């Protein structure tokens, strides 16, 4: 059976088009509010302050809704009780404020990434969509019988292969539609404390860390957005490589920096003597650094 012969293909394609239409309407509504707010002048100090706050919030929402050429919907979960939810990049609601698309970071979306044959998390089916821009190309279904039969291989294999076969652009892209269970555990780990992601080159450490930043900004927006989130990279080339990931996930307010930004006038003037370099490279420095970080940690306000 070809992809377009799937019995639900036409209905799902129509649903995706309808969700995009609602996204466009929401974006136009936000833009209209922004234009209206920015056109106002004068008023009391309090009125101007409230106007600026509203304008900032609407502009932020407008940025969240601008997903460019990225796929809006990439999956669906069917619960054993009968409810189903479409999982996507940003939340979209219909005219009655019912969810058409659930944000991938919402708690209800977690089973899309975590459910297995042994731990179904209440699912009867998980569906992956293969899309290009706004067009549905294929559907891949996984069924959960609840009989304890563990599945082998990766979840959404065809979707993952399709993502890997996409042409490279020289920029790091998001993996929001193909996150695997082990990666999702890191992304959704509790906020408190430091999370260290270790792995060899090319294992996805950077992209998982960026998705974690997007998740934390969604689930802990009040403390984090007010105090700011910063991604520190080794050099400018690296920052250019990753700069599109967070905006594609609906987070555009994160600052990207290199260590040199903290001491802009400092220059390397020499090398450490051998005995000092040996101390700095000793594995025991890990404990020293761990204590230093712990002593300097402060709780979120």
FENRAZI-V669033 format. One record per pair of residues at least 24 apart in sequence whose ideal C-beta (glycine too) atoms are under 6 Angstrom apart, sorted by the first residue. I is the first residue (numbers start at 0). GAP is how many residues later the second one is. D is the distance in Angstrom with one decimal. If there is no record, write none. Layout:
# FENRAZI-V669033
i,gap,d
I,GAP,D
I,GAP,D
This chain:
# FENRAZI-V669033
i,gap,d
2,135,3.4
5,133,4.6
12,123,4.3
15,57,5.4
15,120,5.4
18,53,5.9
18,54,5.9
18,73,5.4
18,81,5.0
18,82,5.4
19,52,5.9
19,114,5.3
21,70,5.2
21,78,5.9
22,69,5.3
25,39,5.7
26,38,4.5
29,28,5.5
29,31,5.2
29,32,4.4
32,25,4.9
33,24,4.9
33,25,5.9
62,189,4.6
63,26,5.8
63,186,4.3
68,64,5.6
69,178,5.3
70,60,4.5
72,28,5.7
73,55,5.5
73,103,3.4
74,37,5.3
74,53,5.3
75,51,4.2
76,34,5.7
76,35,5.1
76,46,5.6
76,49,5.7
77,46,5.1
77,47,4.1
78,43,5.3
79,42,5.5
79,44,4.7
86,25,4.9
89,160,5.1
103,72,5.4
104,110,4.9
104,113,4.0
112,66,5.1
112,71,3.9
113,67,5.2
113,70,5.8
116,32,4.9
116,33,4.4
116,34,4.4
117,30,5.8
117,32,4.9
119,24,4.2
119,26,5.6
127,28,4.0
127,31,4.1
129,29,5.7
129,32,5.0
170,73,5.1
171,69,5.4
171,70,4.8
171,73,5.6
173,71,5.3
173,74,5.0
173,75,5.6
174,32,5.6
182,25,5.1
186,24,4.9
186,25,4.7
186,28,5.1
190,29,5.4
209,35,4.6
209,36,5.9
213,32,5.9
213,35,4.1
213,37,4.9
216,34,5.2
222,77,4.0
228,25,4.8
229,25,4.8
229,27,5.8
230,25,5.1
231,25,5.5
232,25,5.7
